[in-house]
Amino acid sequence: MLLTKMKNMVNFTSTEKEIATFIIKNTDKMEHLTIQELAKQTYSSHATIIRFTRKLGLSGFREFKIALVKDIQNREHPLSDVDPNTPFQANDSLMDISREMMELTQQTARESFQLLTEDVLQEATSRLHSADRIFFVCRG
């Protein structure tokens, strides 16, 4: 969705178009690029990049990078069309059932990962670290 907005370049200034073009051409580098490096590469300023991210409906560069990485992941790993309520039919072969269950498991893991943020992970880590006891329950 974010990449689509940038490709459409609706109401972008010429500088914003250059920023969008650079990002689209360098999506593989964006995860590790700082706002300073992006400004340098696009011959723009921090303020211009912040205005650009706000024009895309985001609060700033950090939120932009998170949304961009998620968008890239969604494009590279599209969600399967397996219905979690009825992942297979009665007449499906064992291999079809196995494949559908594998895709459903992968889809669940991807969706769960996409909901994570560094703040949520840090909070969970802090709670686990400060807990007096941690119980694991399993069945085997």
C-alpha positions in Angstrom: 0.0 0.0 0.0 2.8 2.4 0.9 4.8 1.5 -2.2 1.7 2.0 -4.3 1.2 5.5 -2.9 4.8 6.3 -3.7 4.5 4.9 -7.2 1.3 7.0 -7.9 3.1 10.2 -6.7 -0.2 12.0 -6.2 0.3 15.7 -5.2 4.1 15.2 -4.8 6.5 18.0 -5.3 9.5 17.4 -7.6 11.7 16.8 -4.6 9.2 14.3 -3.1 9.1 12.5 -6.4 12.8 12.2 -6.3 12.7 10.8 -2.8 9.9 8.3 -3.8 11.8 7.2 -6.9 15.0 6.7 -4.8 13.1 4.6 -2.2 11.3 2.5 -4.8 14.6 1.8 -6.6 16.4 1.0 -3.3 13.8 -0.9 -1.3 16.4 -3.5 -0.3 18.6 -0.8 1.4 15.8 1.1 3.1 15.7 -1.0 6.3 19.2 0.1 7.3 19.1 3.6 5.8 19.0 6.6 8.3 17.1 9.8 7.6 20.5 11.5 7.3 21.6 9.1 4.6 18.3 9.3 2.7 18.5 13.1 2.8 22.1 13.0 1.4 21.2 10.4 -1.3 18.2 12.5 -2.5 19.8 15.9 -2.1 17.1 17.0 0.3 16.7 17.9 4.0 15.4 16.1 7.1 12.4 18.4 7.1 11.6 17.5 3.5 11.7 13.8 4.3 9.5 14.3 7.4 7.0 16.3 5.2 7.1 13.5 2.7 6.3 10.8 5.3 3.5 12.9 6.7 2.1 13.3 3.2 1.9 9.5 3.2 -0.1 9.6 6.4 2.7 8.7 8.8 4.0 10.6 11.8 7.7 10.5 10.8 10.6 8.6 9.4 10.7 5.8 11.9 7.1 5.0 11.4 7.7 5.3 7.6 10.5 2.7 7.7 8.5 0.3 9.8 5.5 0.6 7.4 7.7 0.3 4.4 9.5 -2.9 5.6 6.1 -4.4 6.4 4.8 -3.4 2.9 7.9 -5.0 1.3 7.4 -8.2 3.3 3.8 -8.4 2.3 4.8 -8.1 -1.4 7.6 -10.6 -1.1 5.5 -13.1 1.0 1.8 -12.6 0.0 -0.7 -14.2 2.3 -2.2 -17.4 1.1 -5.8 -17.7 0.3 -6.3 -20.6 2.7 -9.5 -20.1 4.8 -8.5 -20.8 8.4 -12.0 -21.9 9.2 -12.1 -24.6 6.6 -8.5 -25.1 5.3 -9.4 -28.2 3.4 -12.3 -30.1 2.0 -13.5 -33.7 2.7 -12.4 -34.9 -0.8 -8.9 -33.4 -0.7 -5.9 -35.7 -0.8 -3.5 -36.2 2.1 -0.9 -34.1 0.2 -3.4 -31.3 -0.4 -4.4 -31.3 3.3 -0.7 -31.2 4.3 0.0 -28.3 1.9 -3.0 -26.3 3.1 -2.0 -26.8 6.7 1.6 -25.8 6.0 0.4 -22.6 4.2 -2.0 -21.8 7.1 0.8 -22.2 9.6 3.1 -20.0 7.5 0.4 -17.4 7.1 -0.3 -17.4 10.8 3.5 -16.9 11.6 3.8 -14.0 9.0 0.7 -12.3 10.3 1.9 -12.6 13.9 5.3 -11.2 13.0 3.7 -8.3 11.1 1.9 -7.3 14.3 5.1 -7.1 16.3 6.9 -3.9 17.0 10.2 -3.4 18.8 8.4 -1.7 21.7 6.1 -4.7 22.2 9.1 -7.1 22.1 11.0 -5.0 24.5 8.1 -4.9 26.9 7.7 -8.7 26.7 11.4 -9.2 27.3 11.3 -6.9 30.3 8.3 -8.7 31.8 10.0 -12.1 31.3 13.2 -10.8 32.7 11.6 -9.4 35.9 9.2 -12.3 36.5 9.8 -14.4 39.6 8.6 -17.5 37.9 7.9 -18.5 34.3 5.7 -21.5 33.6 5.8 -23.4 30.3 3.0 -25.8 29.6 3.3 -28.4 26.9 2.0 -31.7 25.8 3.9 -34.4 24.2 
